[in-house]
Amino acid sequence: MTYSGRGAWRYLRIGVVSGLLLIAGWAVASDSFPQKEITVVIPYVAGGPTDVLLRDIFRAAQPYLGQPVSVEYMPGSGAVRGAHYVKEAASDGYTLLVSHQALDLAYLAGQASFYHAHFAPVSMLIRTVSIPTTYAGHSAQKASDIAALVSQRARPLAFGITHNSNDHFFWLQFFEQSGISPADVLMVYFPDMTSQVEALLAREIDFAMLDMPSSGQLYTSHALTALGVASSERLPGLPHVETLREQGIDLVNTTDRGILAPKDTPPERLAILASALAQAINDTQLRYRLAYDYGSLIDYRPLAAYSNYMDEQFHVLVPLAEQVHFKR
């Protein structure tokens, strides 16, 4: 969920090239796949950040796959509904899941009986930087203003969150780093990020953790105010917005998106899929759009490398989950 500045940005080209070399042998071994349309399941509503990002990536990957790619939306139960559908699908490489931390968080929250280890990893693709946000005209102009406002206000400030999600953990870490007691704020729960954006625009809540895919145009039009970016460096698309670390808040946070397939999908098919995705995100125009328009870092990790990364992040999430009294 974190990355380290310039080294990470340089890593994208090295990672893609290395990944292509590692999976080239597998890809050559089974050039008859795919022979029909591939279905990508997005376990969220259409138009959300995951949809925006992955549609662009799969559009670029389609020529390398040689077959059409269709998107199916299956929101519900904190991404569990869509994940369960892919988990039970045929292990043939034709049904894929777009995933991020929500899958493991649902397991830790007792909402699902499965987590990332019950799937076959294709590749990690991008990490999207989290952005604490408020509506235009709010008295908070920087993230570092929030702690003082919490102590000064007669009524609790309202923070939008999606229950048991990455933004839930973001705010808990933010409160800890800012010296804010969760008991002094009002947590307002929403089903997804899109509904949080709508509530923020309507001034029904004070703050939400958003990102560039969901709110980039709203930042540009000044309908919403980015209070800081949870990255090691300022975002290319928001160069005037300070990082949280520049404001004295030691917090780096990203939503890490990748592709999973049903367990026991043949490794040579996984490799072909990973190769197509690697070639897609190596496209110069797509890389620029992901960085500047979508505030996302390309962090390509194919197959076993993605599996190892998810294992590491899972062990980071477990103690955090215990802090919010998850059932597991």
Disulfide bonds with the S-S distance in Angstrom:
none
